[in-house]
Amino acid sequence: MRKQIYLLLLIGGGCLGGGCQKVEMPVQYPFASEPGPQTELDQWLSEEFTRPYNIEVGYTRTPYRETDWPDNLPPNREKIRPLLEALKALWIVPFEQAGGTPFMKEYVPRQILLWGDVNLNSLQIGEINTSLGEAVLPVFGVDRFSTATAENLFPYVRMATFAFAKRLVQGRPSLLDKFAALNPSSFYYDWSKSADVSKGEYSFHGTPYSWKKGFFSNGAMESSLCDFAETLSMLVCLSVSEINECLNTAQELGGEGAKATLQRKMAFVDEFLWENFKIRREAQLTRVISASLKHYKQPHDAPAS
């Protein structure tokens, strides 16, 4: 059982159409800003994230003992700017181009918290979901960040789009109920205890184990919120051919029912994005982000601090 870092109260209804109302209580952030001299890195973070999007970036706590990860130290500062440049190019810019600047300002997480190492639970199973709530984007494994290949970049874009997807459905509980009903069984469970799941780092690409059960990833089995967020994140980060490979593997291992479940979830996400934000997922996000991952080039050698 994860510890609750802070309490986020959500009140309001939700549905698939654009006329839904969602009401949020004020967010109590887990980490307040620490006063201190502004470095060149701090100034850059303010110009690129705080001023245009109202996103605060936290990276200086040593260690984050208030969280579930007391031994996970802040990242090396030389990694911070290259990482965030990549996240802006591969996550923020595509969604902003698709949905508009007001859309991004409303739905981006309010804090990005950076950790140096990967996120492993007590069973030494990698996880993408945390107890920090929908207003916070935790990025783990920053010290391992590299722009060498799309494979190196993929986990970080998955973490960002997963957290962003949770923001998009924040305060829409009835929508999540409808999404959960797409599964043959609405039963969610602790997937990390399954004998079919290997210990170690999180499988950001998903696994045959999850596909044959009608889930795009292992983490999607945890709750309706995780199921929706993992589905949206996978659909915008994978290429069209990779998505089709998931569907074909689901059919081979789990039969037509498993493939049909994944297809229903795809259709649900596509309708949600179009009805609420006039975003066409495949054309404006999937093809753009997957191609950008393959061809991403770091803008320049950024200062470390």
C-alpha positions in Angstrom: 0.0 0.0 0.0 1.5 3.3 -1.0 1.6 6.2 1.5 -0.5 9.1 0.7 1.7 12.2 0.3 -1.1 14.7 0.2 -4.9 14.7 -0.2 -6.4 15.9 -3.4 -10.2 16.2 -3.3 -12.1 15.9 -6.6 -15.7 16.9 -6.9 -17.7 16.8 -10.1 -19.2 14.6 -12.8 -17.6 13.4 -16.0 -18.7 12.1 -19.4 -17.2 11.6 -22.8 -18.7 14.6 -24.5 -17.3 18.1 -24.4 -20.1 19.5 -22.2 -18.9 17.8 -19.0 -18.1 19.8 -15.9 -15.2 19.1 -13.7 -14.5 20.8 -10.4 -11.1 20.6 -8.6 -10.2 21.7 -5.1 -7.0 23.6 -4.6 -3.9 21.5 -5.0 -1.6 21.1 -2.0 1.8 20.4 -3.6 4.1 17.8 -1.9 7.1 20.0 -2.2 7.2 23.8 -1.7 9.8 25.9 -3.5 13.0 26.4 -1.6 14.4 30.0 -1.5 17.9 30.4 -2.7 20.1 32.1 -5.3 18.9 31.8 -8.9 21.3 29.8 -11.1 21.5 29.9 -14.8 19.5 26.6 -14.8 16.8 28.1 -12.6 16.5 31.1 -15.0 16.1 28.7 -17.9 13.5 26.6 -16.1 11.5 29.8 -15.4 11.7 31.0 -19.0 10.8 27.6 -20.5 8.3 26.1 -18.1 7.2 28.4 -15.2 6.3 31.5 -17.2 4.7 30.0 -20.3 3.0 26.9 -18.6 3.0 27.6 -14.8 5.0 24.5 -14.2 7.4 24.4 -11.3 10.4 22.1 -11.6 11.8 20.5 -8.4 15.2 19.0 -8.4 17.2 20.0 -5.2 15.8 18.0 -2.3 18.4 15.7 -0.7 16.9 13.2 -0.4 13.2 13.1 -1.0 12.5 11.6 2.4 8.9 12.8 2.4 8.0 10.3 -0.3 7.9 6.5 -0.9 11.5 6.7 -2.2 13.7 7.9 0.7 16.9 6.6 -0.9 16.3 8.1 -4.4 18.4 11.2 -4.6 18.0 14.2 -6.8 19.6 13.9 -10.3 22.9 15.1 -11.6 22.3 18.7 -12.7 24.1 18.2 -16.0 21.2 15.9 -17.0 18.3 18.2 -16.1 18.3 20.7 -19.0 18.8 18.0 -21.8 16.0 15.9 -20.3 13.6 18.8 -20.0 14.4 20.0 -23.5 13.5 16.6 -24.8 10.3 16.4 -22.8 9.2 19.8 -24.1 10.0 18.9 -27.7 8.4 15.4 -27.6 5.5 16.0 -25.2 4.5 19.6 -24.7 5.0 20.9 -28.2 3.1 18.1 -30.0 0.1 18.4 -27.6 0.2 22.2 -27.8 0.2 22.1 -31.6 -2.7 19.7 -31.5 -4.8 21.3 -28.7 -3.6 24.8 -28.5 -1.7 26.8 -25.8 -4.8 27.4 -23.5 -5.3 23.7 -23.5 -1.8 23.0 -22.4 -1.8 25.7 -19.7 -4.9 24.2 -18.2 -3.9 20.6 -18.2 -0.1 20.3 -17.7 0.9 19.0 -14.3 1.8 21.9 -11.9 5.0 20.3 -10.7 7.7 18.2 -12.3 9.8 16.4 -9.7 13.1 14.9 -10.8 14.7 11.8 -9.3 18.1 10.4 -10.2 17.3 6.7 -10.0 14.5 4.4 -11.3 11.3 3.7 -9.4 11.2 0.2 -7.9 8.5 -0.9 -5.4 9.1 -3.2 -2.3 9.0 -6.2 -4.6 11.7 -4.7 -6.8 9.2 -4.3 -9.7 9.4 -1.1 -11.7 6.4 1.2 -11.5 5.2 4.3 -13.5 2.3 5.2 -11.2 2.9 7.0 -7.9 0.9 8.3 -5.0 1.8 11.9 -5.7 -1.5 12.7 -7.4 -2.6 14.1 -10.8 -1.0 17.5 -10.4 2.6 16.2 -10.2 4.8 14.6 -12.9 7.5 12.5 -11.3 10.4 11.7 -13.6 12.6 8.9 -12.4 16.0 7.7 -13.7 17.2 11.1 -14.8 20.8 10.1 -14.3 20.4 7.5 -17.0 18.9 10.0 -19.5 20.4 9.8 -23.0 19.4 11.1 -26.4 21.4 8.5 -28.3 18.4 6.5 -29.5 14.6 6.5 -29.5 14.7 3.6 -27.1 16.6 5.7 -24.6 14.1 8.6 -24.9 11.0 6.5 -24.9 10.6 5.9 -21.1 10.8 9.6 -20.3 8.1 10.5 -22.8 6.0 7.7 -21.5 6.3 9.1 -17.9 5.3 12.5 -19.1 2.3 11.5 -21.3 1.1 9.1 -18.6 1.0 11.9 -16.0 -0.6 14.2 -18.6 -3.3 11.7 -19.4 -4.2 11.5 -15.7 -4.6 15.3 -15.7 -6.9 15.2 -18.6 -9.4 12.9 -16.8 -9.0 14.5 -13.4 -12.4 15.1 -11.9 -14.2 12.9 -14.4 -15.0 9.7 -12.3 -18.0 8.6 -14.4 -15.8 8.6 -17.6 -13.4 6.3 -15.8 -16.3 4.0 -14.9 -17.3 3.8 -18.5 -13.7 3.1 -19.5 -13.4 0.3 -16.9 -16.6 -1.3 -18.3 -14.8 -1.9 -21.6 -12.9 -4.8 -19.9 -14.5 -8.2 -19.8 -14.1 -7.9 -16.0 -14.0 -4.6 -14.1 -11.6 -6.2 -11.6 -8.3 -4.5 -11.3 -5.4 -5.9 -9.2 -1.8 -5.7 -8.1 -0.2 -6.8 -11.3 3.3 -6.7 -9.8 2.7 -9.8 -7.7 2.0 -12.0 -10.8 4.5 -14.7 -11.5 4.5 -13.6 -15.2 6.1 -10.2 -14.3 9.8 -10.1 -14.2 11.6 -8.1 -11.5 13.5 -5.0 -12.4 12.8 -1.9 -14.4 9.3 -1.0 -15.7 8.4 -2.3 -19.2 7.5 1.0 -20.8 6.6 -0.8 -24.1 4.1 -3.1 -22.5 4.3 -6.9 -22.5 2.6 -9.9 -24.1 1.4 -10.7 -20.6 -0.7 -7.5 -20.5 -1.8 -7.5 -24.1 -3.3 -11.0 -23.9 -5.4 -9.7 -21.0 -6.7 -6.7 -22.9 -4.4 -4.1 -21.3 -1.8 -2.0 -23.2 0.7 -2.4 -20.3 1.2 -4.1 -17.0 0.6 -0.9 -15.0 -2.8 -0.5 -16.7 -4.1 -3.4 -14.6 -3.9 -1.4 -11.4 -7.0 0.8 -11.7 -9.3 2.5 -14.1 -7.3 5.7 -13.9 -4.0 3.8 -14.7 -5.8 1.9 -17.4 -6.9 5.1 -19.2 -3.6 6.9 -18.7 -1.5 4.0 -19.8 -3.7 3.4 -22.9 -3.5 7.1 -24.0 0.2 7.2 -23.3 1.0 4.1 -25.2 -1.2 5.2 -28.1 0.6 8.5 -28.6 4.2 7.2 -28.0 4.1 4.0 -30.1 4.1 4.1 -33.9 1.1 2.9 -35.8 3.0 -0.3 -36.7 3.9 -0.9 -33.1 0.3 -0.5 -32.0 -0.8 -3.0 -34.6 1.8 -5.4 -33.3 0.3 -5.1 -29.8 -3.1 -5.9 -31.3 -1.8 -8.9 -33.3 0.0 -10.3 -30.3 -3.1 -9.9 -28.2 -5.1 -11.9 -30.7 -2.5 -14.6 -30.9 -2.2 -15.1 -27.2 -5.6 -14.0 -25.9 -7.9 -14.5 -28.8 -10.3 -12.1 -30.6 -11.6 -11.0 -27.2 -8.3 -9.6 -26.1 -7.8 -7.8 -29.4 -11.3 -6.4 -29.3 -10.8 -5.0 -25.8 -7.7 -3.1 -26.9 -9.6 -1.8 -29.9 -12.5 -0.6 -27.8 -10.1 1.2 -25.6 -8.4 2.8 -28.6 -11.8 4.0 -29.9 -12.7 5.4 -26.4 -9.5 7.4 -26.2 -9.9 8.7 -29.7 -13.4 9.8 -29.1 -12.5 11.4 -25.7 -9.7 13.5 -27.3 -11.9 14.6 -30.2 -15.1 15.3 -28.3 -13.4 17.3 -25.5 -10.4 18.9 -27.2 -10.8 18.5 -31.0 -7.6 16.5 -31.2 -7.2 13.6 -33.7 -5.0 11.2 -31.9 -3.4 9.3 -34.7 -2.7 12.1 -37.1 -1.8 14.9 -34.6 -0.1 12.9 -31.8 0.8 9.3 -32.6 2.5 9.9 -36.0 4.1 13.2 -34.8 5.5 11.9 -31.5 6.7 8.5 -32.7 8.5 10.2 -35.7 10.0 12.9 -33.4 11.3 10.2 -31.1 13.2 8.6 -34.0 14.7 11.8 -35.2 15.2 13.8 -32.0 18.4 15.8 -31.8 19.5 17.6 -28.7 19.4 21.4 -29.4 22.9 22.1 -27.9 25.2 21.4 -25.0 23.3 22.9 -22.1 25.0 24.4 -19.0 24.8 22.1 -16.0 23.7 24.7 -13.5 
